[in-house]
Amino acid sequence: MEAIQSLGHELTILIIAHRLTTLKNCTQVVELGDGGIKRIGAYGDIVAAL
């Protein structure tokens, strides 16, 4: 994750993760399930909704 963070903010990077904590530094989180998008938001918003 440190290597990804050091790439800069000008890049769009897709990260697929099973642990939500892996996404804590992401600007946008898209949760997928049941064949579609369940929710989209900032990491803090997603965690607060759990």
C-alpha positions as CSV (number, residue, x, y, z in Angstrom):
1,M,0.0,0.0,0.0
2,E,2.9,2.4,0.6
3,A,4.1,1.9,-2.9
4,I,0.7,2.6,-4.3
5,Q,0.4,5.8,-2.2
6,S,3.8,7.0,-3.4
7,L,2.6,7.0,-7.0
8,G,0.9,10.4,-6.6
9,H,-2.6,11.7,-6.8
10,E,-2.7,12.3,-10.6
11,L,-3.4,8.6,-11.2
12,T,-6.6,6.6,-11.2
13,I,-5.9,3.3,-9.5
14,L,-8.5,0.5,-9.0
15,I,-8.0,-1.6,-5.9
16,I,-10.0,-4.7,-5.3
17,A,-9.9,-5.7,-1.6
18,H,-11.7,-8.0,0.8
19,R,-10.7,-6.0,3.9
20,L,-12.3,-2.5,4.1
21,T,-9.3,-1.2,6.1
22,T,-7.2,-1.7,2.9
23,L,-9.2,1.2,1.3
24,K,-8.8,3.7,4.1
25,N,-6.7,6.1,2.0
26,C,-8.9,5.9,-1.1
27,T,-10.9,8.9,-2.3
28,Q,-13.9,6.8,-3.4
29,V,-15.1,3.3,-2.4
30,V,-17.5,1.3,-4.5
31,E,-19.0,-1.7,-2.8
32,L,-20.2,-4.5,-5.1
33,G,-22.5,-7.3,-4.2
34,D,-25.6,-9.3,-5.4
35,G,-24.6,-8.7,-9.0
36,G,-24.3,-4.9,-8.8
37,I,-23.3,-1.8,-7.0
38,K,-24.4,-1.7,-3.3
39,R,-23.0,1.7,-2.3
40,I,-20.6,4.4,-3.4
41,G,-18.9,6.9,-1.0
42,A,-15.9,8.0,0.9
43,Y,-14.2,5.5,3.2
44,G,-15.5,7.2,6.3
45,D,-19.1,7.2,5.0
46,I,-18.9,3.5,4.1
47,V,-17.5,2.6,7.6
48,A,-20.1,4.7,9.3
49,A,-23.0,3.0,7.5
50,L,-21.9,-0.5,8.8
